[in-house]
């Protein structure tokens, strides 16, 4: 893809998610009206996750040779995916900067800046596109992570659906976030001689930042969805016995 095509795809993506964000404002449950911006932001992120998770899997299914060479080999389909995702992260970055205090969103702002920088280097150089698509497999977990927030904002924090989503969220978190990041770090170390110093440094810093953030979030989810609920159930059992 030429530079003009990358810019066009990214611009279309920004416009698309702007429209999605405006569209979900028409479907807001009563319980979410206390924080309409958050509802719109999470629903938009959920839409991005559903699209890119499916797209990333299709990239490897339709072009399996990309898995053998994450540096040079890629398809136009995968290049468009990375450009499309840059558009989403640009939209979400600007959305948070305009609607949230820095103290509330600095972690995500750093995450988005790192992703935009790394993905931008990939699409402009037409290298490491496969590596970027591997990173987007993380969005498989994000589908359940964002659905968890949507259910909570819609006051559906209990029940079979919520419990099932919590289990899927934690399971896919281990597989598609922690394990994927570990695999990407290992790949980068093993291919150190094939990667220029600037790209290697940028990739290493980016992976380190995301690994720390994801481990912290994992323990927060574990404590919130499983450890606290187990404690509450134990208390209820004691109350029944009394």
C-alpha positions as CSV (number, residue, x, y, z in Angstrom):
1,X,0.0,0.0,0.0
2,X,1.2,3.5,-0.9
3,X,1.4,6.2,1.8
4,X,-1.8,7.9,0.4
5,X,-3.7,4.6,0.8
6,X,-2.5,4.2,4.4
7,X,-3.6,7.8,5.2
8,X,-6.9,7.2,3.4
9,X,-7.6,3.9,5.3
10,X,-6.6,5.5,8.6
11,X,-8.8,8.5,7.9
12,X,-11.8,6.3,7.0
13,X,-11.3,4.3,10.2
14,X,-11.3,7.5,12.3
15,X,-14.5,8.6,10.6
16,X,-16.1,5.1,10.9
17,X,-15.5,5.0,14.7
18,X,-16.7,8.5,15.1
19,X,-20.0,7.4,13.5
20,X,-20.2,4.3,15.7
21,X,-19.6,6.5,18.7
22,X,-22.4,8.8,17.7
23,X,-24.7,5.9,16.9
24,X,-24.5,4.1,20.2
25,X,-25.6,7.3,22.0
26,X,-29.1,6.4,20.7
27,X,-29.1,3.1,22.7
28,X,-28.2,4.0,26.3
29,X,-29.7,2.0,29.2
30,X,-31.1,4.0,32.1
31,X,-28.3,2.7,34.4
32,X,-25.6,4.1,32.0
33,X,-27.0,7.6,31.8
34,X,-24.8,8.7,34.7
35,X,-21.8,8.4,32.5
36,X,-22.9,8.6,28.9
37,X,-19.4,9.2,27.6
38,X,-18.0,6.0,29.1
39,X,-20.9,4.0,27.7
40,X,-20.3,5.4,24.2
41,X,-16.5,4.9,24.5
42,X,-16.8,1.2,25.7
43,X,-19.3,0.3,23.0
44,X,-17.1,1.8,20.3
45,X,-14.1,-0.1,21.7
46,X,-16.3,-3.3,21.7
47,X,-17.1,-2.7,18.0
48,X,-13.3,-2.3,17.2
49,X,-12.5,-5.5,19.1
50,X,-15.1,-7.6,17.3
51,X,-14.0,-6.3,13.9
52,X,-10.2,-6.6,14.4
53,X,-10.3,-9.9,16.3
54,X,-12.1,-11.5,13.4
55,X,-10.0,-9.7,10.8
56,X,-6.7,-10.8,12.5
57,X,-7.7,-14.4,12.5
58,X,-8.7,-14.2,8.9
59,X,-5.3,-12.7,8.0
60,X,-3.5,-15.8,9.1
61,X,-6.1,-18.1,7.8
62,X,-6.0,-16.6,4.3
63,X,-2.3,-16.0,4.2
64,X,-0.7,-18.6,6.5
65,X,2.8,-18.0,5.1
66,X,2.8,-14.8,7.0
67,X,3.2,-16.8,10.3
68,X,6.6,-18.1,9.0
69,X,7.9,-14.6,8.3
70,X,6.5,-11.8,10.5
71,X,9.0,-9.3,9.1
72,X,8.7,-9.1,5.4
73,X,5.7,-11.3,4.4
74,X,2.2,-9.9,4.5
75,X,-0.9,-9.4,2.4
76,X,-2.7,-6.2,1.5
77,X,-5.6,-7.5,3.7
78,X,-3.3,-7.5,6.7
79,X,-1.7,-4.1,5.9
80,X,-5.2,-2.6,5.7
81,X,-6.1,-4.1,9.1
82,X,-3.1,-2.5,10.8
83,X,-3.9,0.9,9.1
84,X,-7.5,0.5,10.1
85,X,-6.5,-0.1,13.8
86,X,-4.3,2.9,13.8
87,X,-7.4,5.0,12.9
88,X,-9.3,3.5,15.9
89,X,-6.5,4.2,18.4
90,X,-6.2,7.8,17.0
91,X,-9.9,8.3,17.5
92,X,-9.9,6.7,21.0
93,X,-6.8,8.7,22.1
94,X,-8.4,12.0,21.1
95,X,-11.8,11.0,22.6
96,X,-10.1,10.3,26.0
97,X,-8.0,13.5,25.9
98,X,-11.1,15.6,25.3
99,X,-13.4,13.9,27.8
100,X,-11.3,12.5,30.6
101,X,-8.8,13.9,33.1
102,X,-5.2,12.9,32.6
103,X,-5.1,11.3,36.1
104,X,-8.0,9.0,35.0
105,X,-6.6,7.9,31.7
106,X,-2.8,8.2,31.6
107,X,-2.2,4.5,31.4
108,X,-4.4,4.1,28.4
109,X,-3.0,7.2,26.8
110,X,0.5,5.8,27.1
111,X,-0.7,2.4,25.7
112,X,-2.4,4.1,22.7
113,X,0.7,6.3,21.9
114,X,2.9,3.2,22.0
115,X,0.5,1.2,19.7
116,X,0.1,4.1,17.2
117,X,3.9,4.6,17.0
118,X,4.7,0.8,16.6
119,X,1.9,0.2,14.1
120,X,2.7,3.4,12.3
121,X,6.3,2.3,11.8
122,X,5.0,-1.1,10.5
123,X,2.6,0.3,7.9
124,X,5.0,3.0,6.7
125,X,8.0,0.7,6.3
126,X,5.8,-2.3,5.1
127,X,7.8,-4.4,7.5
128,X,6.7,-6.2,10.8
129,X,3.1,-6.2,9.5
130,X,2.7,-9.9,10.6
131,X,4.1,-9.0,14.0
132,X,1.5,-6.2,14.3
133,X,-1.3,-8.7,13.3
134,X,-0.1,-11.1,16.0
135,X,-0.5,-8.2,18.5
136,X,-4.0,-7.6,17.3
137,X,-5.0,-11.2,18.3
138,X,-5.1,-9.6,21.8
139,X,-8.5,-8.1,20.6
140,X,-10.0,-11.6,20.9
141,X,-9.8,-11.1,24.7
142,X,-10.9,-7.4,24.4
143,X,-14.3,-8.6,23.1
144,X,-15.0,-10.2,26.5
145,X,-13.2,-7.5,28.4
146,X,-15.4,-4.7,26.9
147,X,-18.5,-6.9,27.1
148,X,-17.8,-7.2,30.8
149,X,-17.9,-3.4,31.2
150,X,-21.0,-3.1,29.1
151,X,-22.9,-5.7,31.2
152,X,-21.9,-3.9,34.4
153,X,-23.0,-0.5,33.1
154,X,-26.3,-2.1,32.0
155,X,-26.7,-3.4,35.6
156,X,-26.3,-7.1,34.5
157,X,-23.4,-7.8,36.9
158,X,-24.8,-11.2,38.0
159,X,-26.3,-14.2,36.4
160,X,-25.2,-16.9,34.0
161,X,-24.3,-14.6,31.1
162,X,-22.1,-12.5,33.3
163,X,-20.4,-15.5,35.0
164,X,-19.8,-17.1,31.6
165,X,-18.3,-13.9,30.2
166,X,-16.1,-13.6,33.2
167,X,-14.7,-17.1,32.7
168,X,-14.2,-16.5,29.0
169,X,-12.6,-13.1,29.7
170,X,-10.0,-14.6,32.1
171,X,-9.3,-17.6,29.9
172,X,-8.8,-15.6,26.7
173,X,-6.8,-13.0,28.8
174,X,-4.2,-15.7,29.7
175,X,-4.1,-17.1,26.1
176,X,-4.4,-14.0,23.9
177,X,-2.8,-11.3,26.1
178,X,-0.2,-12.7,28.5
179,X,0.8,-15.7,26.4
180,X,0.8,-13.7,23.1
181,X,2.9,-10.9,24.7
182,X,5.3,-13.5,26.0
183,X,5.6,-15.1,22.6
184,X,6.1,-11.7,20.9
185,X,8.9,-10.8,23.4
186,X,10.6,-14.2,22.8
187,X,10.3,-13.8,19.0
188,X,11.9,-10.3,19.2
189,X,14.8,-11.6,21.3
190,X,15.4,-14.6,19.0
191,X,15.3,-12.4,15.9
192,X,17.4,-9.6,17.3
193,X,19.9,-9.8,14.4
194,X,17.2,-9.3,11.8
195,X,15.6,-6.2,13.5
196,X,17.2,-2.7,13.2
197,X,18.2,-1.1,16.5
198,X,15.5,1.6,16.4
199,X,12.7,-1.0,15.7
200,X,14.1,-3.4,18.3
201,X,14.2,-0.7,20.9
202,X,10.7,0.6,20.1
203,X,9.3,-2.9,20.1
204,X,11.0,-3.8,23.4
205,X,9.8,-0.7,25.2
206,X,6.3,-1.2,23.8
207,X,6.1,-4.8,24.8
208,X,7.5,-4.0,28.3
209,X,4.9,-1.3,28.9
210,X,2.0,-3.5,27.7
211,X,3.2,-6.5,29.6
212,X,3.3,-4.6,32.9
213,X,-0.1,-3.0,32.2
214,X,-1.7,-6.4,31.3
215,X,-0.3,-8.2,34.4
216,X,-1.7,-5.5,36.7
217,X,-5.1,-5.6,34.9
218,X,-5.1,-9.4,35.1
219,X,-4.8,-9.4,38.9
220,X,-7.5,-6.7,39.2
221,X,-9.9,-8.8,37.1
222,X,-9.1,-11.9,39.1
223,X,-9.7,-10.1,42.4
224,X,-12.9,-8.4,41.2
225,X,-14.6,-11.2,39.4
226,X,-13.5,-14.3,41.3
227,X,-11.8,-13.6,44.6
228,X,-14.3,-11.1,45.9
229,X,-17.3,-13.1,44.6
230,X,-15.9,-16.2,46.4
231,X,-15.6,-14.1,49.6
232,X,-19.2,-12.9,49.3
233,X,-20.5,-16.5,48.7
234,X,-18.6,-17.7,51.8
235,X,-20.2,-14.9,53.9
236,X,-23.6,-15.9,52.7
237,X,-23.0,-19.5,53.6
238,X,-22.0,-18.5,57.1
239,X,-25.1,-16.3,57.5
240,X,-27.3,-19.3,56.5
241,X,-25.6,-21.5,59.0
242,X,-26.2,-18.9,61.8
